[in-house]
Amino acid sequence: MAQALMIRSIHSSLASPSAGSLHSRVEKIRTSGLASKVPSRKPRKSHKLFRITAARSVPEVVPVSTEDVQKTEEQIQLWKRGDIGIRGITQPGDTSASMWSKPTVRRKTKIVCTIGPSTNTREMIWKLAEEGMNVARLNMSHGDHSSHQKVIDLVKEYNAQSKDNVIAIMLDTKGPEVRSGDLPQPIKLESGQEFTFTIRRGVGTADCVSVNYDDFVNDVEVGDMILVDGGMMSLVVKFKTEDSVKCEAMVARGDLGAELPIEEVPLLQEEIIRICRSMGKAVIVATNMLESMIVHPTPTRAEVSDIAIAVREGADAVMLSGETAHGKFPLKAVKVMHTVALRTEATLVGGETPSNFGQAFKNHMSEMFAFHATMMSNTLGTSIVVFTRTGFMAILLSHYRPSGTIFAFTNEKRIQQRLALYQGVSPIYMEFSDDAEGTFGNALALLQAPYVKVGFDVQKQGMVKEGEHVALVQSGRQPIWRFQSTHNIQVRKV
């Protein structure tokens, strides 16, 4: 199960009993309050837990094959490695019987792609954007500032050239961690095998590696557990010397339940997503979502289900890490994520709102109008058009998850880029004029423009069709063409 991330800390919310319970289908197997979900464990001796991020062997940058760039092959082996893959992942315009007809709505759940050696070129960033990337993520734990600046410049270049699509940039800052030194080749430890960590620099052998934390020897104690490479390996400290820590490998797969029981992870993911939505925070589900596609061209059943579950639970975005950073099939990974998310969204019933939603916005009149605009949109089956200078109203509408698309018009490029992360929001840059009706008319005309393309989706009849209705919302912290105390919702025919 993937790890749930959010944009701002919700630590206090997780500890609060007011966080509420999960949906009725899991009510029987847990009690209310997040703290009660994790059963207490008897502490082990010297129970400090240390994490070491393993420096992988010097990565072999695998060039993207011609096959990866071309359209998906006609037939993908279903039973490769014993796992069912996805058959007939369609390209734009493909209406073959193996997949559903192209929907009239675009994908709402956004896709975050980590940029790395496999995708840090101009060509690949353009192709990722065309396949459906909404956010380019830069992992500051890897690479240097100059390489990240190069990617930022390329994304900005793409945004400047693209008239109908925008890619947001996400910087994943480096937190406190202990990192190992470089290794000439990967190390595979067997259970019971001895391994040494040393504070001496430049050590990297089959049984010893250096770490970048000088107080490492002082901080660990005999009996402590050390997790390496995100928990893929776990070791127990046996004894120490002046500059080294001698350990014994426990399990090759890692003690995934060291900090919380693994059986609680699916429930906690759903709870975190629900709390984020109720607090008005964007939430991204990440980590290992299509891990097998780093080296294989097709996903596993579990991976496909993982994406679908995140979409059903209401995540703003799903994220690819190694799949696009250093994988062999980055474009196929994005394509699979897009296809699965789009198909899952087609089965969802819109308008479901968390029972305690709005506690983060309870002092804003805007919340009431966002709620009623959502209800109106869901009842009439319309999209929502909102004009925003700060992005506030568009974000608020997104958290209510209306069934229709939120077309957010803004005259700020920075806001357009920021809104690319939020579920269901289609950010559009447009200069505002002093004439409200003229601006409304220009916006509706733009929505009807043919051959509009946003990411993977090509709308050959425009984003809305003539004769359709749209809900137009005027609200938010900064008034646009209205008095401070005036808020209104209109339904207009295109």
Salt bridges, closest charged atoms under 4 A:
GLU67 OE2 - LYS332 NZ 3.70
GLU73 OE1 - LYS332 NZ 3.27
GLU123 OE2 - LYS127 NZ 2.71
GLU130 OE1 - LYS453 NZ 2.69
GLU157 OE2 - ARG122 NE 2.96
ASP172 OD2 - ARG137 NH2 2.65
GLU177 OE2 - ARG179 NH1 3.06
ASP214 OD1 - ARG201 NH2 2.82
ASP229 OD1 - ARG56 NH2 3.53
ASP243 OD2 - ARG200 NE 3.15
ASP255 OD2 - ARG44 NH2 3.64
GLU259 OE1 - ARG51 NH2 1.89
GLU270 OE2 - HIS23 NE2 3.73
GLU270 OE2 - ARG25 NH2 3.14
GLU271 OE1 - ARG30 NH1 3.58
GLU271 OE2 - LYS37 NZ 3.70
GLU271 OE2 - ARG274 NH2 3.20
ASP316 OD2 - ARG401 NH2 3.26
GLU437 OE2 - ARG492 NH2 2.77
ASP457 OD1 - LYS102 NZ 3.74
